[in-house]
Each structure stands twice: as C-alpha cells, then as structure tokens.
C-alpha cells in the first residue's frame, strides 16, 4: 500500500566551497522510501545508511567524500 511522504533532500558539495547544503523538498507517494533512494543511487545503494529517527522520520545518508546526500522522509 502506498503512503504519501514529504521528502527533504540535502546535497552537500565540499568541492563547490559552499558551507550550506542545497535543499529540495517534494511530496511523493511510495510503498517504501527505499525505492526512492535506490532509484537515485542504485550503484551506491550498499553504501547508503538508513536510520529511523525517534520522531518516526526515516533518514538515508550517502557520503561519497566530496559530496554527501541526505534524504529525510516524513509521513
């Protein structure tokens, strides 16, 4: 069964010299948030760290050294 999530995506690029991450928000309907992150980072899926926060939010982090991605899903 699909659920509606708000996704906050943060992309931090150390090479760009910016101290602030780029932040994007969108609403998506998914059966499982893993699908969304796997679609974006299929090759690197085995490096993605998933955590369920006490608030119930689901957070995925992929740190590639010079660039890092963080996705937070809220129902």
N, CA, C and O of each residue as an XYZ file, in Angstrom:
300
protein
N       0.844     -1.181      0.000
C       0.000      0.000      0.000
C       0.888      1.243      0.000
O       1.819      1.357      0.798
N       0.592      2.153     -0.889
C       1.404      3.363     -0.998
C       1.039      4.366      0.088
O      -0.116      4.490      0.496
N       2.067      5.075      0.539
C       1.887      6.138      1.525
C       2.433      7.428      0.941
O       3.290      7.410      0.058
N       1.930      8.542      1.442
C       2.414      9.842      0.992
C       3.491     10.333      1.952
O       3.297     10.334      3.167
N       4.621     10.748      1.403
C       5.745     11.237      2.195
C       6.160     12.621      1.728
O       6.059     12.949      0.546
N       6.625     13.423      2.665
C       7.336     14.649      2.334
C       8.817     14.283      2.380
O       9.287     13.714      3.366
N       9.545     14.603      1.327
C      10.971     14.288      1.252
C      11.761     15.586      1.288
O      11.502     16.506      0.512
N      12.724     15.651      2.195
C      13.672     16.763      2.226
C      15.013     16.173      1.818
O      15.563     15.311      2.504
N      15.532     16.651      0.685
C      16.822     16.182      0.181
C      17.855     17.280      0.393
O      17.650     18.427     -0.003
N      18.966     16.914      1.024
C      20.065     17.856      1.246
C      21.305     17.318      0.549
O      21.705     16.174      0.759
N      21.909     18.164     -0.289
C      23.120     17.776     -1.009
C      24.227     18.734     -0.605
O      24.134     19.941     -0.829
N      25.273     18.183     -0.009
C      26.423     18.980      0.424
C      27.598     18.657     -0.485
O      27.998     17.500     -0.615
N      28.151     19.701     -1.118
C      29.262     19.517     -2.046
C      30.479     20.259     -1.521
O      30.557     21.482     -1.642
N      31.426     19.540     -0.942
C      32.629     20.148     -0.370
C      33.489     20.805     -1.445
O      34.168     21.793     -1.168
N      33.472     20.279     -2.653
C      34.297     20.829     -3.736
C      33.795     22.192     -4.207
O      34.575     22.997     -4.716
N      32.516     22.451     -4.042
C      31.954     23.722     -4.503
C      32.310     24.868     -3.567
O      32.104     26.030     -3.917
N      32.836     24.570     -2.392
C      33.249     25.611     -1.458
C      32.103     26.238     -0.692
O      32.305     27.220      0.022
N      30.916     25.700     -0.825
C      29.768     26.249     -0.122
C      29.620     25.565      1.228
O      29.716     24.342      1.331
N      29.385     26.363      2.259
C      29.187     25.804      3.589
C      27.769     25.326      3.821
O      27.488     24.663      4.819
N      26.871     25.659      2.901
C      25.463     25.290      3.064
C      25.054     24.245      2.037
O      25.443     24.323      0.871
N      24.276     23.277      2.470
C      23.802     22.276      1.507
C      22.690     22.847      0.631
O      21.996     23.783      1.028
N      22.527     22.280     -0.553
C      21.369     22.587     -1.380
C      20.228     21.758     -0.812
O      20.397     20.570     -0.535
N      19.067     22.381     -0.640
C      17.932     21.689     -0.025
C      16.747     21.713     -0.988
O      16.379     22.759     -1.522
N      16.165     20.539     -1.195
C      14.998     20.389     -2.050
C      13.914     19.671     -1.262
O      14.198     18.812     -0.427
N      12.661     20.038     -1.543
C      11.528     19.380     -0.892
C      10.549     18.928     -1.965
O      10.354     19.609     -2.972
N       9.938     17.778     -1.738
C       8.884     17.314     -2.638
C       7.988     16.324     -1.903
O       8.374     15.755     -0.881
N       6.791     16.130     -2.439
C       5.877     15.131     -1.897
C       5.830     13.974     -2.882
O       5.711     14.174     -4.091
N       5.924     12.763     -2.350
C       5.917     11.565     -3.192
C       4.997     10.517     -2.583
O       4.738     10.521     -1.380
N       4.510      9.620     -3.431
C       3.680      8.510     -2.970
C       4.444      7.223     -3.262
O       4.718      6.902     -4.418
N       4.785      6.490     -2.204
C       5.628      5.303     -2.331
C       5.128      4.179     -1.441
O       4.474      4.420     -0.426
N       5.438      2.958     -1.825
C       5.191      1.824     -0.936
C       6.282      1.752      0.118
O       6.033      1.368      1.261
N       7.513      2.131     -0.284
C       8.655      2.047      0.612
C       9.661      3.133      0.222
O      10.046      3.203     -0.945
N      10.100      3.986      1.160
C      11.062      5.036      0.829
C      12.376      4.506      0.254
O      13.084      5.238     -0.437
N      12.709      3.241      0.532
C      13.922      2.653     -0.057
C      13.905      2.792     -1.584
O      14.943      3.025     -2.204
N      12.710      2.646     -2.188
C      12.555      2.731     -3.649
C      13.112      4.042     -4.180
O      13.846      4.062     -5.167
N      12.755      5.133     -3.517
C      13.139      6.478     -3.953
C      14.655      6.628     -3.944
O      15.243      7.085     -4.923
N      15.285      6.244     -2.843
C      16.732      6.404     -2.704
C      17.458      5.433     -3.636
O      18.471      5.796     -4.235
N      16.965      4.234     -3.760
C      17.587      3.247     -4.656
C      17.515      3.726     -6.104
O      18.448      3.505     -6.876
N      16.410      4.383     -6.479
C      16.258      4.902     -7.833
C      17.308      5.992     -8.117
O      17.836      6.074     -9.226
N      17.600      6.814     -7.125
C      18.564      7.906     -7.286
C      20.012      7.425     -7.201
O      20.886      7.966     -7.879
N      20.270      6.416     -6.374
C      21.647      5.987     -6.095
C      21.787      4.469     -6.173
O      22.371      3.850     -5.283
N      21.261      3.879     -7.219
C      21.279      2.422     -7.365
C      22.655      1.789     -7.243
O      22.817      0.775     -6.564
N      23.644      2.382     -7.897
C      25.002      1.825     -7.853
C      25.611      1.868     -6.463
O      26.410      1.009     -6.091
N      25.223      2.880     -5.701
C      25.811      3.096     -4.379
C      24.905      2.635     -3.243
O      25.166      2.945     -2.081
N      23.836      1.894     -3.568
C      22.842      1.511     -2.567
C      23.469      0.823     -1.361
O      23.020      1.022     -0.232
N      24.501      0.018     -1.587
C      25.136     -0.712     -0.487
C      25.898      0.206      0.470
O      26.282     -0.223      1.558
N      26.121      1.463      0.080
C      26.820      2.430      0.939
C      25.857      3.351      1.693
O      26.277      4.120      2.558
N      24.580      3.272      1.366
C      23.577      4.144      1.989
C      23.286      3.661      3.403
O      23.084      2.469      3.637
N      23.266      4.608      4.346
C      22.937      4.287      5.737
C      21.515      4.758      6.017
O      21.164      5.909      5.759
N      20.707      3.847      6.548
C      19.304      4.142      6.847
C      19.118      4.171      8.351
O      19.652      3.332      9.076
N      18.340      5.164      8.816
C      18.058      5.273     10.248
C      16.616      5.730     10.435
O      16.152      6.646      9.756
N      15.912      5.084     11.362
C      14.570      5.533     11.735
C      14.740      6.374     12.994
O      15.183      5.877     14.030
N      14.384      7.646     12.894
C      14.560      8.583     13.998
C      13.445      8.422     15.029
O      12.380      7.903     14.698
N      13.669      8.859     16.280
C      12.640      8.748     17.322
C      11.316      9.423     16.935
O      10.252      9.029     17.413
N      11.388     10.438     16.068
C      10.186     11.146     15.625
C       9.378     10.333     14.614
O       8.257     10.707     14.270
N       9.953      9.209     14.132
C       9.287      8.397     13.124
C       9.772      8.700     11.712
O       9.445      7.973     10.774
N      10.543      9.761     11.555
C      11.099     10.090     10.248
C      12.115      9.020      9.849
O      12.759      8.407     10.701
N      12.243      8.811      8.555
C      13.225      7.858      8.038
C      14.291      8.665      7.314
O      13.984      9.476      6.441
N      15.538      8.436      7.682
C      16.639      9.214      7.113
C      17.648      8.286      6.436
O      18.032      7.250      6.979
N      18.059      8.686      5.252
C      19.069      7.962      4.480
C      20.240      8.905      4.248
O      20.041     10.070      3.901
N      21.460      8.410      4.437
C      22.658      9.221      4.223
C      23.624      8.444      3.339
O      23.898      7.266      3.568
N      24.131      9.138      2.321
C      25.165      8.585      1.451
C      26.296      9.598      1.407
O      26.125     10.698      0.883
N      27.441      9.237      1.951
C      28.604     10.127      1.981
C      29.639      9.607      0.995
O      30.221      8.541      1.193
N      29.860     10.372     -0.066
C      30.804      9.976     -1.113
C      32.130     10.734     -0.988
O      32.904     10.788     -1.944
N      32.394     11.316      0.183
C      33.635     12.067      0.394
C      33.439     13.536      0.076
O      33.162     14.334      0.971
N      33.581     13.901     -1.194
C      33.441     15.309     -1.557
C      31.985     15.733     -1.691
O      31.687     16.928     -1.696
N      31.083     14.777     -1.799
C      29.657     15.101     -1.892
C      28.870     14.144     -0.995
O      29.153     12.947     -0.941
N      27.882     14.693     -0.295
C      27.063     13.885      0.612
C      25.589     14.166      0.334
O      25.196     15.297      0.051
N      24.797     13.122      0.420
C      23.354     13.211      0.195
C      22.638     12.773      1.461
O      23.007     11.779      2.086
N      21.606     13.529      1.833
C      20.776     13.130      2.977
C      19.320     13.305      2.567
O      18.919     14.368      2.093
N      18.540     12.256      2.756
C      17.112     12.270      2.444
C      16.344     11.967      3.719
O      16.608     10.969      4.388
N      15.394     12.831      4.052
C      14.560     12.627      5.232
C      13.107     12.515      4.774
O      12.587     13.406      4.103
N      12.460     11.410      5.143
C      11.075     11.133      4.759
C      10.172     11.277      5.974
O      10.437     10.708      7.033
N       9.100     12.049      5.807
C       8.102     12.240      6.854
C       6.740     11.878      6.279
O       6.381     12.338      5.195
N       5.977     11.050      7.003
C       4.621     10.692      6.546
C       3.675     11.838      6.757
O       2.492     11.730      6.436
